[in-house]
Amino acid sequence: MAEQFDLVVVGGGPGGYVAAIRAAQLKMKVALVEREHLGGICLNWGCIPTKALLRASEINHLLHNLDAYGFAADNIRYDFAKVVKRSRQVAGQLSSGVKGLLKKNKVTVFDGHGKLAGKGKLSVTKDNKPVAEIEAKHIILATGARARVIPGIEPDGKLIWSYREALAPDIMPKKLIVIGSGAIGSEFASFFLNMGAEVTLIEAMDRVLPVEDAEVSAFVKKAFEKQKMKVITGAKVQGVRKNGEGVSAIVEVDGKVQELTADRLISAVGIVGNVENLGLEGTKIKVEKTHIVTDEYGRTGEDGVYAIGDLTGAPWLAHKASHEGIIVVEAIAGLHPHAMDVSNIPGCTYCRPQVASVGLTEAKAKEAGYDVKVGRFPFIGNGKAIAMGEPEGFVKTVFDAKTGALLGAHMVGPEVTEMIQGYTIARTLETTEAELIHTVFPHPTVSEAMHESVLDAYGRVIHI
């Protein structure tokens, strides 16, 4: 006999487990189905372990630049296996933490693969064997996404890596090729570069981090090249050739073809939604370009079935998934939550230098018909950044010249991923330049550059 629940969530990533906990808080009887690891890709194979690795690479970079701070050290070395092991331990700790949170909130967890099995019904299987039959008035699909695979550049677990192999590599490559300069590709390129590898970053578009503001992209490219990374933009990868213990990429740029060789190659060229084997056939659920179509409250075309997170498309961010989960659950509970405003979702890239943004780029704001005021402030004018020895980068703010509304904010430099929430709050509160100008920022902090950028947009900048 089928087990009865008010809500069942399929997928235990940052969208699914947060939705399940919020539903439990609202006194619903909740089940969560997860076939692999609680915490999903984010905690186990994405956001968290990459940050642990990047922290190690930051330390390695500092250890090789101690003289700037008055220190010296001999025989600097690292144990790569230990670096990787620590990142896996961090991921494991957080995954077990999610398990504890679900237990604390009395969420019933099923270990297996969930599949729609009729109106308000879900079947759960493990290794093709039935585990449970579940009935629920509301079903949330939160099955996430996976790396896009380009024909001819399929990850083989040895020479060609996806993000999974790159997070638990068998060797520290001396030479590495990274295809794709979005957040994932740029972070891996930055990590391996700062651990001592020769890195070539290849991008099909005309600039790295192509979703970011053009000035930020240009700055990051120059910073990467200053760090001795080879960056190739406007490139078409014609193919990949495996050479015993190495790999080469055949790349065309401006009609000229070159062959690049390396020990390993990472493919980071996009995301595909996990829509297969979910029982969508025979339902009114629409799938477009591997992603489920929903309205602003996560509702699909099938009554009682919702979808959230990477499964529903860009931006593919853990915090977007979590917030969508809360919106969907609160809408189910009749709490009338605000619909998601995608333009208020911050994006962060944890390469060196860090990149963070929210809202419209200058170009997008102009395309949308806004008359804009733009402010900029370089970190070389910020006392704390200079004291930290990290004066490279800038803050850029874009305002509606007519209303003073903050249209967008774009940052590259030290700790900007921690600071972008300030601008995100400002946009959520529909703040204008007046409130930002009259906000007192603490001194000395890197965040003062945020204030100065606003001042600059209105001809009031102090420190440049």
Number of C-alpha atoms within 10 A of each C-alpha: 7 12 12 17 18 17 25 32 29 30 27 30 28 26 34 32 29 24 31 32 25 19 26 21 12 12 12 18 18 25 28 26 28 24 19 14 19 28 26 25 22 21 24 26 21 17 16 19 25 26 17 18 22 24 16 21 22 16 13 18 16 14 16 15 14 12 11 10 11 7 9 11 10 7 5 8 9 11 9 15 13 10 17 20 16 16 24 21 14 16 23 19 13 16 20 13 14 21 17 12 14 22 13 11 16 17 21 15 19 18 17 23 24 29 20 21 16 13 16 20 19 24 21 23 18 14 9 9 10 12 16 17 17 21 22 22 15 20 25 26 29 30 31 31 22 16 15 15 16 13 8 10 20 14 19 10 13 17 20 23 22 22 20 16 17 23 20 17 17 13 12 17 20 15 19 26 26 26 25 23 26 18 20 23 27 24 21 26 27 24 26 21 24 24 21 15 17 19 26 22 24 26 24 19 15 12 21 28 24 17 14 22 20 17 15 26 19 15 18 24 20 13 16 21 13 10 13 13 20 15 18 22 17 14 19 19 18 14 15 19 16 15 12 8 10 18 20 21 22 15 19 18 14 8 9 8 14 13 14 15 20 22 22 24 28 24 25 24 19 16 19 17 23 18 19 11 11 17 15 18 11 8 15 12 18 15 16 10 10 17 22 26 20 20 11 14 23 25 21 24 16 15 15 16 24 27 31 31 31 26 26 29 21 12 16 18 19 21 17 23 26 19 19 24 32 22 24 26 27 19 17 18 14 9 10 12 15 11 15 16 11 13 15 21 20 21 21 19 20 23 25 24 20 19 27 24 31 25 24 23 23 25 13 14 18 13 11 10 9 16 14 22 20 21 23 23 26 22 24 18 18 23 18 19 24 14 11 11 13 17 19 17 22 25 26 27 31 27 26 20 17 10 11 18 18 27 28 25 30 29 31 28 25 23 19 25 19 12 16 23 17 14 24 22 12 18 21 13 9 13 17 17 21 13 12 19 16 9 10 10 16 9 11 12 12 24 23 21 26 28 24 28 26 28 22 20 21 18 11 13 16 11 13 10
